[in-house]
Amino acid sequence: MPGQKTLLKISGCSVSKAGSISVDTSRPTFQALINPAGYGHDFSVRYAKNQALGQANNETKFNVGQPEKLTLKELVLDGTGAVAGSTTITPVKAQVQALRDTVYTYVGTKHEAPIVQLVWGSLIFYGRVESLKFDYTLFMPNGEPLRAKISLTFVEYISVEEIVKESQPSSPDLTHLVLVRAGDTLPLLCERIYRDSRYYLAVARINGLTAFRQLQHGSSLRFPPLG
């Protein structure tokens, strides 16, 4: 509703076999009592520089778009009861644990940070936590924290299936042709294209490579759609 205050909410998500991301109600959630002071939304692109023999300047060409990043600025956890509208006082330690359970602690077989959805007003962002920092600023006489300021940075999450769809807007059979450059390895190229280095064996078979650890500089490799 117009004029109604909306609070930041972070929810755990799951990914279907088709690659779609959705909120998973069985996973932890975190509801802020006080909204962050703001947020930063970063976009970046990686470029490759090609320099011909005898050429003074480098030719810059698009290489790959980097994952988006979202940084929450000064998310405050308060345990003093001073927050307007709050009827119960939740200790700061309990709020910290709820946030850690939602964005940092993964319960399951995968040893990685969980995928989460951040919703704040018109902002909707899916990603994984990259950094999480707690600064405790107010304490009870016995040392129990009463207030903490949180710095949070998230990296965008897109499934492999969605990456393939985005990379082929006109044809479902589009295949990437990549020119091997100095320092390239097959796992590194798979990480760049599919965001998963584990596909290097499949790509090696497709390209008929037997010594995939030593790629030939200047050769072209095929990276087909997956799924």
Secondary structure as UniProt FT lines:
FT   TURN            2..3
FT   STRAND          9..15
FT   TURN            17..18
FT   STRAND          21..23
FT   TURN            25..26
FT   STRAND          29..31
FT   STRAND          38..42
FT   STRAND          45..50
FT   TURN            53..54
FT   STRAND          59..65
FT   STRAND          69..78
FT   TURN            84..85
FT   HELIX           92..103
FT   STRAND          116..120
FT   TURN            121..122
FT   STRAND          123..139
FT   TURN            141..142
FT   STRAND          145..156
FT   HELIX           160..167
FT   TURN            172..173
FT   STRAND          176..179
FT   TURN            182..183
FT   HELIX           186..194
FT   HELIX           197..199
FT   HELIX           200..206
FT   TURN            207..208
FT   TURN            212..213
FT   TURN            217..218
FT   STRAND          220..223
//
